[in-house]
Amino acid sequence: MRKAIYPNITDLELTNDCNLNCPICTENSRIKWQMDLNFLEKILSKNSSIIGGSSIWLHFRWEPLLYKNLFEAINLLKKYWVKWSFSTNWILLNDSLIQKISESNINRIVVSAMTQKSEDYKKLRWLNSLKIVEENILKLKKSIEANESKVRLQVMWLNYWQWKSEIDKFIKYYNSLWIDVSIHNFSTRTWEVKEVYNKEKLGKKIERKPCHWLFRKMWILWDWKIAPCCYDMEWKVFDDINLKDYDFDIMKVWNDDIYKKIRKEHNSMIFKWNCEKCIDRKYEHPQLDWANNTFIKIYPSWNIQKQDLK
């Protein structure tokens, strides 16, 4: 596999803190902190030719609503012509945040509702806040409509092999409210999550290929470290690649010998550390068929047919 000339910067981790401790997540053993706004602007200004015009998620996997400078960061991204989205568990939403979000230039918000059953939500979150999440979704929808906002609202279901009828019901309900739906497949995060569901189905053998993330995309964490993909959440592939050591120049990192070495190993079918045990490598892989590589399926509300809502 050949690397792209420029990496697609997928995520900017504003904070690695979270208000939950879910079994479907890793331990998050890193120091909890937040990205400094001055350094965020340095990253954006130094790499404007790469980042400008792109679409970036404002998190790595944690809760962006905990970032104290969220809306200042959004204004910075707007300054450098960056589109942005974020995913949230939505529990922390309040009237003030609803107003700010609906008046902001956020492109898309994905709410991790994950289910419509309280017992399933408790299994996935280790607490039952589903009712709060569902109420907050409707509150924001009303505010978006009242402000004639362009924010796209999307609600996520986590697919760990529930009945198809349950998934279809979820899609139909939110689409009927003119809210987009995304169905996410379960990820083991290189087998680092606290709970793994349906191991027998996850263990299905997938043809081994060089991991395409290393050749196409890059993730930037709050402390300016680099992650090679969104599945290695315990940062065991790259021990300590830090933008700060490269004067915040993304291209210097992208073309560095550390990256070259691991790409060469993958092309030689040599897999180490978390890469060796990872099964999430299949997702979005261009050399695998769609049935095997699909991680997220999107069901946009505008695509729904009127007869389906009856």
C-alpha positions, 0 to 999 in steps of 0.5 A: 500500500502507498501512503497519501502525499498529505494525511487526512487529519481525522480528529483533534482531541480537545480533551481526553476527559469523560463524565462516564466510565463505560465498559465499551471503552478502554481504561483511558490511563492517560493524564486527564487534560485539555488542549491549550488554545494557543497550541491549537492555533499553532497547529492550525496556522502551521498546517493551514494548507493541509487542514484548511477546507477539511472536516475534523472531529473535535474529540478522539473518543471522550466527551468534548462538552467537558472542554472548557474552551469548546466554542472558542476552539470552534471559532478558531477552526472557522478562522482557518476554514475547517469544518468540524463535528463532534460526538457526545454522550449528551448527558451534560447538555443544559439550556445554555449549551443548547442555545450556544450549539444551535447558534454556532457553526458546528457542522454536525453533532452525533449523539450516542443514544446507542439503544432505545432500551433502558436495560441495554443502555445500562449494560453499555454505560453502567448507568441508566441515563437514556431518558435524559439523553432522549429528552436532550435530543428533542430539546436540541432539535427544537432549538435548532429549528427555532434558530433556523440553524444549519447544525446537522443532528445525528443519533447513533445506535451501537450494533452488537448483534441485536435483533434487526427489528430493533435497529429498524425501529430505532432508524424509523423513529429518529428519521420520522423526527427528521434526525439522521441516524448512524449505525456503528458496529462494535469495536474492541479497540484492539481488545482493550475495552473493558467488556467485549460482547459476542466474541464468537462473532467478532472472531470471524477470520478476516483477510489480513492486509496492511492497515490503511490508516497508517497510509492515509490518516492521522489523529492529533491528541490534546498533548500533541501526540500522534495516534495512528488510528482511532482504535489504538486508544491506549497508544501502544503503536506509537510510543511518543511521537509528538508534534511539538518535537517537529515544530508542529509541522504535520508533514515532518511527522508524516514523512518521519522515519518512525512512520516509514518503518511501521508502514514498511513492516505492514507492507511486509505483513509484519504486525507488532504491538496492538496492530498484531491483535487488532480486528478493527483493521478491516473497517473502511479498508479499501482492499476489502469488500463492503460487507466486511469493511463497513463500520458505520451506516448512515440513514439520513432523514431526507432520504426517507420515503413518506410511506415508511413513516405511516 
